[in-house]
Amino acid sequence: MTGNLLLVVVATALLFDFTNGFHDSANAIATSISTRALRPGVALGMAAVANVLGALISTEVASTLGKGIVEPAAVTQVVVLSALVGAVIWNLITWYYGIPSSSSHALIGGLVGAVLSAASGNDVKWHGILDKVVVPTVTSPLIGLIVGALLATALYWTFRRARPTTAGNGFRKAQTVSAALMAFSHGSNDAQKTMGVISLALLAAGRIDHFFVPLWVKLASAVAMGLGTFSGGKRIIRTLGMKLVKLQPIDGFAAETAASAVLLGTAHLGFPVSTTHVITSSIMGVGATKRLSAVKWGVTFNILLAWLLTLPMAAAIAAVVYKLIAVL
């Protein structure tokens, strides 16, 4: 029975990773598609490959999720399963409405909610959540916004005398590189969360005697995210690439490059930040350098609302799922 439950948990974790891929594929390629730097099929294929490569570079974020959010002793396979189901449900809700919410925070919220339902608040590492989740959640989008604005301003000034057609063509080509870097940084951050959760389930099932990420978990998580990315997420691509700010190739390059720099830095430090938050704020920063009215603040408000709701809603759904499973 334990073995069968573990298989269900691992399969659900990979399903979450798949939904993370198609939900967050917009993070990497929305700007490149909206500026016509890349065709959708080419962009999705490139992003899928880069996501897989990024997912394999380290396990710092996986370790944070596996050891820094809740007490490993409080985690059972049912807790992990409930957390994953809560995260998947919230991902599907926000995807349906085209809202670029955070898959990372959905998973963290789900894990916290399931542990609260199964054990107690003492088993949640609130200081770890504050230091590793809340503070980076507040600061990383602000950094993305500022870096995006500064980089866009520097590029506008540097190429102010260039012919618009020449500059546009050049930055469309440059976006191939910046979009690939964005997808790579997305993989280095987001796929690791699934690795951490699967490793927690293996530890709870006694299949490993201490927390670490086995090679097969790395490969399975990377491939699942890559496949999800390739399947695309057109609803969210439209929101980020077309509804938030009207982007030119130079804008897309600036936003992708700024967001990638922030994400690679946070992944190195082991902070499970949201790629969605960082790229969205970078796009807003780039748009605001033109004029504040260039940013569609009504769309922005909906995105911010989803950001605020993701942790508590995913936690609530996971808590309910745990209770339902416990009854069964």
LOLUM-425586 format. One record per residue: x, y, z of N, C-alpha, C in turn; residue in three letters; residue number from 0. Coordinates in steps of 0.1 Angstrom, whole numbers. Layout:
REM residues N
((X,Y,Z),(X,Y,Z),(X,Y,Z),"ala",NUM)
...
END
This chain:
REM residues 328
((8,-12,0),(0,0,0),(9,13,0),"met",0)
((19,12,8),(28,24,9),(35,26,-4),"thr",1)
((39,15,-11),(46,17,-24),(36,23,-34),"gly",2)
((24,18,-34),(14,24,-43),(11,38,-41),"asn",3)
((10,42,-28),(8,56,-25),(20,65,-29),"leu",4)
((32,60,-28),(44,67,-32),(43,69,-47),"leu",5)
((39,59,-55),(38,61,-69),(28,72,-73),"leu",6)
((17,72,-65),(7,82,-67),(12,96,-64),"val",7)
((20,97,-54),(26,110,-50),(36,115,-60),"val",8)
((44,106,-65),(54,109,-75),(47,113,-88),"val",9)
((37,106,-92),(30,109,-104),(23,123,-103),"ala",10)
((17,125,-91),(11,138,-89),(21,150,-89),"thr",11)
((33,147,-84),(43,157,-84),(48,160,-98),"ala",12)
((49,150,-106),(53,153,-120),(41,159,-128),"leu",13)
((29,156,-124),(17,164,-130),(18,178,-127),"leu",14)
((21,181,-114),(23,195,-110),(34,202,-118),"phe",15)
((45,195,-120),(56,200,-127),(52,203,-142),"asp",16)
((44,194,-147),(39,196,-161),(30,209,-161),"phe",17)
((21,210,-152),(13,222,-151),(21,235,-149),"thr",18)
((32,233,-141),(41,244,-139),(47,249,-152),"asn",19)
((51,239,-160),(57,241,-173),(47,249,-183),"gly",20)
((35,244,-184),(26,251,-194),(20,264,-187),"phe",21)
((19,264,-174),(15,277,-167),(25,288,-168),"his",22)
((38,284,-167),(48,294,-166),(56,295,-178),"asp",23)
((53,288,-189),(60,289,-201),(60,304,-206),"ser",24)
((49,311,-203),(48,325,-207),(59,333,-201),"ala",25)
((64,329,-189),(75,337,-183),(87,338,-193),"asn",26)
((90,328,-200),(102,328,-208),(99,333,-222),"ala",27)
((88,332,-228),(86,334,-242),(76,344,-246),"ile",28)
((68,349,-236),(57,358,-240),(62,370,-247),"ala",29)
((73,376,-242),(77,389,-248),(83,386,-262),"thr",30)
((90,374,-264),(96,371,-277),(85,369,-287),"ser",31)
((74,363,-283),(63,360,-292),(56,373,-296),"ile",32)
((53,382,-285),(46,394,-288),(53,404,-296),"ser",33)
((67,404,-296),(75,413,-304),(78,406,-318),"thr",34)
((73,394,-320),(76,386,-332),(90,383,-334),"arg",35)
((98,382,-323),(112,378,-324),(112,363,-327),"ala",36)
((103,355,-322),(103,341,-324),(88,336,-327),"leu",37)
((87,326,-336),(74,320,-338),(70,312,-326),"arg",38)
((58,311,-323),(53,303,-311),(59,289,-310),"pro",39)
((59,282,-320),(64,268,-320),(79,267,-317),"gly",40)
((86,276,-323),(101,277,-321),(104,281,-307),"val",41)
((97,291,-302),(99,297,-289),(96,286,-278),"ala",42)
((85,279,-280),(81,268,-270),(92,257,-270),"leu",43)
((96,253,-282),(106,242,-283),(119,246,-276),"gly",44)
((124,258,-279),(136,264,-273),(135,265,-258),"met",45)
((123,270,-253),(121,272,-239),(121,258,-232),"ala",46)
((115,248,-238),(114,235,-232),(128,229,-230),"ala",47)
((137,230,-240),(151,225,-239),(158,233,-228),"val",48)
((157,246,-229),(164,254,-219),(159,252,-205),"ala",49)
((146,249,-203),(141,246,-190),(147,233,-184),"asn",50)
((148,223,-193),(154,210,-189),(168,212,-184),"val",51)
((176,220,-192),(190,222,-188),(191,230,-175),"leu",52)
((183,240,-174),(183,248,-162),(180,240,-149),"gly",53)
((171,231,-151),(166,223,-139),(177,214,-134),"ala",54)
((188,211,-142),(198,202,-138),(210,208,-132),"leu",55)
((210,221,-130),(223,228,-127),(226,228,-112),"ile",56)
((216,227,-103),(218,227,-89),(206,222,-81),"ser",57)
((207,221,-68),(196,217,-60),(194,226,-48),"thr",58)
((199,238,-48),(198,247,-37),(183,250,-33),"glu",59)
((175,253,-44),(161,256,-41),(154,244,-36),"val",60)
((157,232,-42),(151,220,-37),(154,217,-23),"ala",61)
((166,220,-18),(169,218,-4),(161,228,5),"ser",62)
((159,240,0),(151,250,8),(137,245,10),"thr",63)
((131,240,-1),(118,235,0),(117,223,8),"leu",64)
((127,214,7),(126,201,14),(129,203,29),"gly",65)
((137,213,33),(142,213,47),(139,227,54),"lys",66)
((136,237,46),(135,250,52),(121,256,54),"gly",67)
((110,249,49),(97,254,50),(89,247,61),"ile",68)
((90,234,62),(83,226,73),(92,216,79),"val",69)
((89,211,90),(97,201,97),(95,188,89),"glu",70)
((107,182,84),(105,170,76),(98,158,83),"pro",71)
((100,158,97),(93,148,105),(78,148,104),"ala",72)
((73,160,101),(58,162,100),(52,158,87),"ala",73)
((61,155,77),(57,153,64),(55,138,61),"val",74)
((42,135,58),(39,121,53),(36,121,38),"thr",75)
((34,110,33),(31,109,18),(17,116,16),"gln",76)
((8,114,25),(-5,120,23),(-4,136,24),"val",77)
((5,141,32),(7,155,33),(13,160,20),"val",78)
((22,153,14),(28,157,1),(18,157,-10),"val",79)
((10,146,-10),(-1,144,-20),(-11,156,-19),"leu",80)
((-15,159,-7),(-25,170,-5),(-19,183,-10),"ser",81)
((-6,186,-6),(0,198,-11),(1,199,-26),"ala",82)
((4,188,-32),(5,188,-47),(-9,190,-53),"leu",83)
((-19,184,-48),(-33,185,-54),(-37,200,-52),"val",84)
((-35,206,-40),(-38,220,-38),(-32,229,-48),"gly",85)
((-19,226,-50),(-11,235,-60),(-16,233,-74),"ala",86)
((-19,221,-78),(-24,218,-92),(-37,225,-94),"val",87)
((-46,224,-84),(-59,230,-86),(-58,245,-87),"ile",88)
((-50,251,-79),(-48,266,-80),(-42,270,-93),"trp",89)
((-32,262,-98),(-26,264,-111),(-36,264,-122),"asn",90)
((-45,254,-122),(-55,253,-132),(-65,264,-132),"leu",91)
((-69,269,-120),(-78,280,-118),(-72,292,-124),"ile",92)
((-60,296,-120),(-54,308,-125),(-51,307,-140),"thr",93)
((-47,295,-145),(-44,293,-159),(-57,296,-167),"trp",94)
((-68,290,-162),(-81,292,-169),(-85,306,-171),"tyr",95)
((-82,314,-161),(-85,329,-162),(-74,337,-168),"tyr",96)
((-63,330,-172),(-52,337,-179),(-44,346,-169),"gly",97)
((-44,343,-156),(-37,351,-147),(-23,345,-143),"ile",98)
((-12,352,-145),(1,346,-143),(5,346,-128),"pro",99)
((-1,337,-121),(2,335,-107),(15,327,-105),"ser",100)
((19,325,-92),(31,318,-90),(29,303,-87),"ser",101)
((34,294,-95),(33,280,-92),(42,277,-80),"ser",102)
((53,284,-78),(61,281,-67),(54,284,-54),"ser",103)
((47,295,-53),(40,298,-41),(28,289,-39),"his",104)
((22,285,-50),(11,275,-49),(16,262,-42),"ala",105)
((28,258,-46),(33,246,-40),(37,248,-25),"leu",106)
((43,259,-22),(47,262,-8),(35,264,0),"ile",107)
((25,271,-5),(12,273,3),(5,259,5),"gly",108)
((5,251,-5),(0,238,-4),(6,229,7),"gly",109)
((20,230,7),(27,222,17),(24,227,31),"leu",110)
((24,240,33),(21,246,46),(7,242,51),"val",111)
((-3,244,42),(-17,241,45),(-19,226,49),"gly",112)
((-12,217,41),(-13,203,44),(-7,199,58),"ala",113)
((4,206,61),(11,203,74),(2,208,85),"val",114)
((-3,220,83),(-12,226,94),(-24,217,96),"leu",115)
((-30,211,86),(-41,203,87),(-38,189,93),"ser",116)
((-25,185,90),(-21,171,95),(-15,172,109),"ala",117)
((-8,183,112),(0,183,125),(-4,196,132),"ala",118)
((5,206,133),(3,218,140),(11,229,134),"ser",119)
((9,241,139),(17,253,134),(31,252,139),"gly",120)
((34,244,149),(48,243,154),(56,235,144),"asn",121)
((50,228,135),(58,221,125),(60,229,112),"asp",122)
((56,241,112),(59,250,101),(70,259,105),"val",123)
((80,260,97),(92,269,100),(89,283,95),"lys",124)
((82,290,104),(77,304,100),(89,313,98),"trp",125)
((100,312,105),(111,320,102),(117,317,89),"his",126)
((117,304,85),(122,300,72),(114,306,61),"gly",127)
((100,306,63),(91,311,53),(93,326,52),"ile",128)
((95,333,63),(98,347,63),(111,350,55),"leu",129)
((122,343,59),(135,346,53),(136,342,39),"asp",130)
((131,330,36),(133,324,23),(122,326,13),"lys",131)
((110,330,18),(99,331,9),(93,345,9),"val",132)
((89,350,20),(82,363,21),(92,375,17),"val",133)
((103,375,23),(113,386,20),(117,386,5),"val",134)
((121,374,0),(125,374,-14),(113,377,-23),"pro",135)
((101,373,-19),(89,376,-27),(86,391,-28),"thr",136)
((89,398,-18),(87,413,-18),(99,420,-25),"val",137)
((111,415,-23),(123,422,-28),(126,419,-43),"thr",138)
((124,406,-47),(128,402,-60),(120,409,-71),"ser",139)
((106,411,-70),(99,418,-80),(104,433,-80),"pro",140)
((106,439,-68),(111,453,-68),(125,454,-75),"leu",141)
((133,444,-73),(146,444,-80),(144,442,-95),"ile",142)
((135,433,-99),(132,431,-113),(127,444,-119),"gly",143)
((118,451,-112),(112,463,-118),(123,474,-120),"leu",144)
((132,475,-110),(142,486,-110),(153,482,-121),"ile",145)
((157,469,-121),(167,465,-131),(162,466,-145),"val",146)
((149,462,-147),(143,463,-160),(142,478,-165),"gly",147)
((138,487,-156),(137,501,-159),(151,507,-162),"ala",148)
((161,503,-154),(174,509,-156),(180,503,-169),"leu",149)
((179,490,-172),(184,484,-184),(177,490,-196),"leu",150)
((164,491,-196),(157,497,-207),(161,511,-210),"ala",151)
((163,519,-199),(168,533,-201),(181,534,-207),"thr",152)
((190,525,-202),(204,524,-208),(204,520,-223),"ala",153)
((195,511,-226),(195,507,-240),(189,518,-249),"leu",154)
((178,524,-244),(172,535,-252),(183,546,-255),"tyr",155)
((191,549,-244),(201,560,-246),(212,556,-255),"trp",156)
((216,543,-254),(227,538,-262),(223,538,-277),"thr",157)
((211,534,-280),(207,532,-294),(197,543,-298),"phe",158)
((198,554,-292),(189,565,-295),(191,570,-309),"arg",159)
((203,569,-315),(205,574,-329),(204,563,-340),"arg",160)
((201,551,-335),(200,540,-345),(186,541,-352),"ala",161)
((186,536,-364),(174,535,-372),(164,525,-365),"arg",162)
((152,529,-364),(142,520,-357),(141,506,-363),"pro",163)
((142,506,-376),(141,492,-383),(153,484,-380),"thr",164)
((165,490,-381),(178,483,-378),(178,479,-363),"thr",165)
((174,488,-354),(175,484,-340),(164,473,-337),"ala",166)
((153,474,-343),(142,464,-341),(147,450,-346),"gly",167)
((153,449,-357),(158,437,-362),(169,431,-354),"asn",168)
((178,440,-349),(189,435,-341),(184,430,-327),"gly",169)
((174,436,-321),(169,432,-308),(160,420,-310),"phe",170)
((154,418,-321),(146,405,-323),(156,393,-323),"arg",171)
((168,395,-329),(178,384,-329),(183,382,-315),"lys",172)
((185,394,-308),(191,393,-294),(181,386,-285),"ala",173)
((168,387,-288),(158,381,-279),(158,366,-279),"gln",174)
((164,360,-290),(166,346,-290),(174,342,-278),"thr",175)
((185,349,-276),(194,346,-265),(188,349,-251),"val",176)
((181,361,-250),(175,365,-237),(164,356,-234),"ser",177)
((156,352,-244),(145,342,-241),(150,329,-236),"ala",178)
((161,324,-243),(167,311,-238),(172,312,-224),"ala",179)
((179,324,-221),(184,326,-208),(173,326,-197),"leu",180)
((162,333,-201),(150,333,-192),(144,319,-190),"met",181)
((143,311,-200),(138,298,-198),(148,289,-190),"ala",182)
((161,291,-192),(171,284,-184),(170,288,-169),"phe",183)
((168,301,-166),(167,305,-153),(154,300,-146),"ser",184)
((143,299,-154),(131,294,-150),(132,280,-145),"his",185)
((139,272,-154),(142,258,-150),(150,256,-138),"gly",186)
((160,265,-136),(169,264,-125),(162,267,-112),"ser",187)
((151,274,-113),(143,278,-101),(131,269,-99),"asn",188)
((123,268,-108),(110,262,-106),(110,247,-106),"asp",189)
((117,240,-114),(117,225,-114),(123,220,-101),"ala",190)
((131,228,-94),(137,223,-82),(127,221,-71),"gln",191)
((116,229,-72),(105,227,-61),(99,213,-62),"lys",192)
((97,208,-74),(91,195,-75),(102,185,-70),"thr",193)
((114,187,-74),(125,178,-69),(124,177,-54),"met",194)
((123,189,-47),(123,189,-33),(111,181,-27),"gly",195)
((99,183,-33),(87,176,-28),(88,161,-30),"val",196)
((93,157,-41),(94,142,-44),(104,136,-34),"ile",197)
((115,144,-31),(125,139,-22),(119,138,-8),"ser",198)
((111,147,-4),(104,147,9),(95,134,10),"leu",199)
((88,131,-1),(80,119,-2),(88,107,0),"ala",200)
((100,106,-7),(109,95,-6),(114,93,8),"leu",201)
((117,104,15),(121,104,29),(110,99,38),"leu",202)
((98,104,36),(87,100,44),(84,85,42),"ala",203)
((86,80,30),(84,65,27),(95,56,31),"ala",204)
((106,62,36),(118,55,40),(126,50,29),"gly",205)
((124,55,17),(132,51,5),(146,58,5),"arg",206)
((148,69,12),(161,75,14),(162,78,29),"ile",207)
((174,77,35),(176,79,49),(179,93,54),"asp",208)
((181,102,44),(183,116,47),(179,124,35),"his",209)
((177,137,37),(172,145,25),(183,148,15),"phe",210)
((181,143,3),(189,147,-9),(180,144,-21),"phe",211)
((185,149,-33),(177,147,-45),(184,137,-54),"val",212)
((178,125,-55),(184,115,-64),(184,119,-79),"pro",213)
((193,114,-86),(195,117,-100),(182,115,-108),"leu",214)
((175,104,-106),(163,101,-113),(152,111,-111),"trp",215)
((152,117,-99),(142,127,-95),(146,140,-103),"val",216)
((158,144,-104),(162,155,-112),(158,154,-126),"lys",217)
((161,142,-132),(158,140,-146),(143,140,-149),"leu",218)
((135,133,-140),(121,132,-142),(114,146,-141),"ala",219)
((119,154,-131),(113,167,-129),(116,176,-141),"ser",220)
((129,175,-145),(133,184,-157),(125,181,-169),"ala",221)
((124,168,-172),(116,164,-184),(102,167,-183),"val",222)
((95,165,-172),(81,169,-170),(79,183,-172),"ala",223)
((88,192,-167),(86,206,-169),(88,210,-183),"met",224)
((98,203,-190),(101,206,-204),(89,203,-213),"gly",225)
((83,191,-210),(71,187,-218),(59,197,-215),"leu",226)
((58,201,-203),(47,211,-200),(50,224,-207),"gly",227)
((62,228,-207),(65,241,-214),(62,240,-229),"thr",228)
((66,228,-235),(64,227,-249),(49,227,-252),"phe",229)
((40,222,-243),(26,222,-246),(20,237,-246),"ser",230)
((28,246,-240),(24,260,-240),(13,264,-231),"gly",231)
((11,277,-229),(1,283,-221),(-4,296,-227),"gly",232)
((-12,294,-238),(-15,306,-246),(-23,317,-238),"lys",233)
((-31,313,-229),(-39,323,-222),(-30,332,-214),"arg",234)
((-20,327,-207),(-11,335,-199),(-1,343,-208),"ile",235)
((3,337,-219),(12,343,-229),(5,356,-234),"ile",236)
((-8,355,-236),(-15,367,-241),(-15,378,-230),"arg",237)
((-17,374,-218),(-17,384,-207),(-4,391,-205),"thr",238)
((7,383,-204),(20,389,-202),(26,396,-214),"leu",239)
((24,390,-226),(30,395,-238),(22,406,-245),"gly",240)
((9,407,-243),(1,416,-251),(-8,425,-242),"met",241)
((-12,420,-231),(-22,428,-223),(-16,438,-213),"lys",242)
((-4,434,-208),(2,442,-197),(9,455,-202),"leu",243)
((17,454,-212),(24,465,-218),(26,462,-233),"val",244)
((25,472,-241),(28,470,-256),(43,470,-257),"lys",245)
((49,459,-261),(64,457,-262),(69,458,-276),"leu",246)
((81,465,-276),(90,464,-288),(101,455,-285),"gln",247)
((109,450,-296),(120,441,-293),(130,445,-283),"pro",248)
((133,458,-283),(142,463,-273),(137,462,-259),"ile",249)
((124,463,-257),(117,462,-244),(117,447,-240),"asp",250)
((114,438,-249),(114,424,-245),(128,419,-241),"gly",251)
((138,424,-249),(152,420,-245),(156,425,-231),"phe",252)
((152,438,-228),(155,443,-215),(148,436,-204),"ala",253)
((135,433,-206),(127,426,-195),(133,412,-193),"ala",254)
((135,405,-203),(140,391,-202),(154,390,-195),"glu",255)
((163,400,-200),(176,400,-194),(176,403,-179),"thr",256)
((168,413,-176),(167,418,-162),(162,407,-153),"ala",257)
((151,400,-158),(145,390,-150),(154,378,-148),"ala",258)
((161,374,-159),(170,363,-158),(181,365,-148),"ser",259)
((187,377,-148),(197,380,-138),(193,379,-124),"ala",260)
((181,384,-121),(175,382,-108),(173,368,-104),"val",261)
((167,360,-113),(163,346,-110),(176,337,-109),"leu",262)
((186,339,-117),(198,331,-115),(205,334,-102),"leu",263)
((204,347,-97),(210,351,-84),(202,344,-73),"gly",264)
((189,345,-73),(181,339,-62),(182,324,-62),"thr",265)
((183,317,-74),(184,303,-75),(198,299,-68),"ala",266)
((208,306,-71),(221,304,-65),(221,304,-49),"his",267)
((213,314,-44),(211,316,-30),(201,306,-24),"leu",268)
((194,299,-32),(184,289,-27),(171,295,-23),"gly",269)
((168,307,-28),(155,313,-25),(144,309,-36),"phe",270)
((133,302,-31),(123,298,-41),(114,309,-45),"pro",271)
((119,319,-52),(111,330,-56),(102,326,-68),"val",272)
((93,335,-72),(84,333,-83),(90,339,-96),"ser",273)
((92,330,-106),(96,335,-119),(85,345,-124),"thr",274)
((72,341,-122),(61,350,-126),(62,364,-121),"thr",275)
((65,365,-108),(66,378,-102),(77,386,-108),"his",276)
((88,380,-110),(100,387,-114),(99,392,-129),"val",277)
((94,383,-138),(93,387,-152),(82,397,-153),"ile",278)
((71,396,-146),(60,405,-147),(65,419,-142),"thr",279)
((72,420,-131),(76,433,-126),(87,439,-135),"ser",280)
((95,430,-142),(105,435,-151),(98,442,-163),"ser",281)
((88,435,-168),(80,441,-179),(74,454,-175),"ile",282)
((68,455,-163),(62,467,-158),(73,478,-157),"met",283)
((85,475,-152),(96,484,-151),(100,490,-165),"gly",284)
((100,481,-175),(104,485,-188),(93,494,-194),"val",285)
((80,491,-192),(69,499,-197),(68,512,-190),"gly",286)
((71,513,-177),(71,525,-170),(81,536,-174),"ala",287)
((92,531,-181),(102,540,-185),(97,549,-197),"thr",288)
((87,544,-204),(81,552,-215),(72,562,-209),"lys",289)
((62,557,-201),(53,566,-194),(45,557,-185),"arg",290)
((40,562,-174),(33,553,-165),(20,548,-171),"leu",291)
((14,555,-180),(2,551,-186),(4,539,-196),"ser",292)
((17,536,-199),(20,525,-208),(17,512,-202),"ala",293)
((17,511,-189),(13,499,-181),(-2,499,-179),"val",294)
((-8,488,-182),(-22,486,-181),(-25,482,-166),"lys",295)
((-28,492,-158),(-28,490,-144),(-40,482,-139),"trp",296)
((-51,481,-147),(-62,473,-144),(-58,458,-144),"gly",297)
((-50,454,-155),(-45,441,-156),(-35,438,-144),"val",298)
((-27,448,-142),(-17,447,-131),(-24,444,-118),"thr",299)
((-35,451,-115),(-42,449,-102),(-46,434,-101),"phe",300)
((-52,429,-112),(-56,415,-111),(-45,405,-109),"asn",301)
((-33,408,-114),(-21,400,-112),(-17,401,-98),"ile",302)
((-16,413,-92),(-12,415,-79),(-22,408,-69),"leu",303)
((-35,408,-72),(-45,402,-64),(-42,387,-63),"leu",304)
((-39,381,-75),(-36,367,-76),(-23,363,-68),"ala",305)
((-13,372,-68),(-1,370,-61),(-4,369,-46),"trp",306)
((-13,378,-41),(-16,379,-27),(-24,366,-22),"leu",307)
((-33,362,-32),(-42,351,-28),(-35,337,-29),"leu",308)
((-24,336,-37),(-19,322,-40),(-15,314,-28),"thr",309)
((-7,320,-19),(-3,312,-7),(-15,308,1),"leu",310)
((-24,317,5),(-35,313,14),(-45,304,7),"pro",311)
((-48,306,-6),(-57,298,-13),(-52,284,-15),"met",312)
((-39,283,-19),(-34,269,-21),(-33,262,-8),"ala",313)
((-30,269,3),(-29,263,16),(-43,258,20),"ala",314)
((-53,266,18),(-67,262,21),(-72,250,14),"ala",315)
((-69,250,1),(-73,239,-8),(-66,226,-3),"ile",316)
((-53,227,-1),(-45,215,4),(-50,210,17),"ala",317)
((-54,219,26),(-59,215,39),(-72,207,38),"ala",318)
((-81,212,29),(-93,205,27),(-91,191,20),"val",319)
((-82,191,11),(-78,178,4),(-73,168,14),"val",320)
((-64,173,24),(-59,164,34),(-70,158,42),"tyr",321)
((-80,166,46),(-91,162,54),(-99,152,47),"lys",322)
((-101,154,34),(-109,145,26),(-102,131,24),"leu",323)
((-89,132,22),(-82,119,21),(-82,112,34),"ile",324)
((-80,119,45),(-80,113,58),(-93,106,61),"ala",325)
((-105,112,57),(-118,105,58),(-119,93,50),"val",326)
((-113,93,38),(-114,81,30),(-104,70,35),"leu",327)
END
